[in-house]
């Protein structure tokens, strides 16, 4: 998850509690600009914890927002006008990658020429590892 650079008082966060080393829903309740310390309250227990600005990335995360991270891959069926959704499961994606790499730059008929940043990518690179 990307590091959040600015934390505001009264905003929700996920807080990793040192007591049990688990992530809990929390709320920023104070920020001392002189000492650079955030005060966080765990919502379910009411416990208050202090977090030094230097350690924020270890103990605070933004609350996960599924709506911001949700992406739809769809198109319109040209015949019926219905929505078509594309779903790629990881197993299928890796299989497609493997199959396409195995046909890349082989010098045979129907070969693919997969390039990345202007450089050839082929199955030889995978076999070389």
N, C-alpha and C positions, 0 to 999 in steps of 0.2 A: 504494500500500500504506500502511495506517495506520502512523503513527509509534509505535514501541514506547518506552514511557517508562522501563522498568526493564530493565537488562541484568544477568544473573547470571553469575558465574564458572562455567566448564565447560559453558556452554550454546552450542549451535550458532547461527551467524548467517551472513548473506551479507555479504561484505566487498568493497568496491570498492577494488581495489589501485591506488594512485597510479602505480605503475611501468608498468602496462599499461592502466590505466583500464577494467579488466574486473571483473565480479563473480565472486567465488570463494567456495566453502564455507569457513567459518572457525570458530574456536572462541575464546570469550572465555577468556583464561588468567589475567588479573589485573585488578584495579581498584584504583587508588591513590586513596583518598578525599581525601587532602590536596591533590593536584594535579588531581583529577577527570580522570584519564587511564585509558582502557581499553587493555589489551594484547590484541591479536588475533593468533592464529596461523592462517595459511592451511594448511588440512589437507593439500593435495596437495604443497606445496613445503616446509612447515615454517617459512616466513618469518614473522617476528614484526614486527608494526606497532603503533605507539602512536596512539591516537585521542583527541584532546581532547574532553571532554564537549560543548563548544560545537559541534563538527563531526560529532557522531554521526549526525545525520539525513542527512548527505551520504555517509557511508561505511559505515553498517551498516543492514541490513534484517533483519527476522525471516525465518527459513527458511520458504519456501512450503510450506504443508501442504494438499494437495488435499482431504483428508478433512474439514477444517474448513470449506472453502469450497464443498464439493459440496452441492448442493441438488437434491432430487428433486421433481418435480411429477407426482404420480400420483393416480389415483382407481381405484375398483373398478368393473368392468363389472357393472351390475346384473343382467344376464342370465346371463353365464357365470361371474362371480366372479373373472375374471382381472384382473390389474393393467393399467391403461392409463397410459402415460407421455406427458407433454406435452413437446414439444421445440419451442422457438421460435428459429429462426435470425434473425440481425439483418436480413437482406434482407426476410424476410417480416414482421417486426415493423414496419419502416419503411413497407412497402407498406400494412399495415393502418392505421397511424397516418395516412398520407397520405389514404387512402380515407375514413376516419372524419372527419378534419378537413374534407375537401371537402364533406361532408354536414352539417356542424355549423352551426347557426344560419343556414340559407339562406332560411328562410321558406317553403319548399316542403313538399309532402306527404312523410312519412317522413323528416323531418330529425332529426338528433341534436342534443342540447343538451349539448355537452361543457363541463364547468365545472372550473376548478382554483382552489382557495382562494376559492370564491364568485364567480369572474370567468369570463366567457365566453371560450372558446377556439374559434377558427374559422379557416377557410382564408384569410380576409381578412388575418389577422395574418401568415401566411406570405407572401402575395402582397405585403404592404406592405414587406417587407424587401427 
